[in-house]
């Protein structure tokens, strides 16, 4: 009769965290869809909103471009480009303006030298390296009883978690900047600001959920390897 191993740590720690992450993703999609159906009173598109925020902050070296996909919006500090997705670039919805303003907030962070975003950008190469090698090193170390490989794998995994934690203030601050600018500039009315805030809050929760998932994985990893790393 075959023997099946059940990992209690995965069931207790990781699965609930993954379910929370899935819930956060569903929420951001449904919230974005809701407010993507509501236009803003000034008829501003996402691209226009982002461009105005850049102009008002004296940022002349950042372009605004269209990128394919849905919710693929991001600020690229290397290319100095704000890339807005199909559902944001030419849309005049409250959701589109909120998302575009958030990405413009990242450009403002970069321009003023906001410390967390500088730290996050600096450790990207380490994180990319660590995320690719952490689990293979741990599994190889467990399989062949090499405690030093387990330790290295855990350290690399921790680097990824640190990156995710640093990302939280970066994202929350970008949203705060976006809401302040949209309000003070009059690009959105008070009622519209509530909708934009709902969209950005839902998006921010996906980053919080990602941190929780990584913490759950790290705790599971530590529990699975305890006693082995001291061999």
Secondary structure as GFF3:
##gff-version 3
##sequence-region A 1 231
A	DSSP	alpha_helix	8	9	.	.	.	ID=ss1
A	DSSP	pi_helix	10	14	.	.	.	ID=ss2
A	DSSP	alpha_helix	15	36	.	.	.	ID=ss3
A	DSSP	alpha_helix	46	56	.	.	.	ID=ss4
A	DSSP	beta_strand	63	67	.	.	.	ID=ss5
A	DSSP	beta_strand	74	76	.	.	.	ID=ss6
A	DSSP	beta_strand	81	85	.	.	.	ID=ss7
A	DSSP	alpha_helix	86	89	.	.	.	ID=ss8
A	DSSP	alpha_helix	94	112	.	.	.	ID=ss9
A	DSSP	alpha_helix	115	122	.	.	.	ID=ss10
A	DSSP	alpha_helix	124	144	.	.	.	ID=ss11
A	DSSP	alpha_helix	147	185	.	.	.	ID=ss12
A	DSSP	alpha_helix	190	225	.	.	.	ID=ss13
###
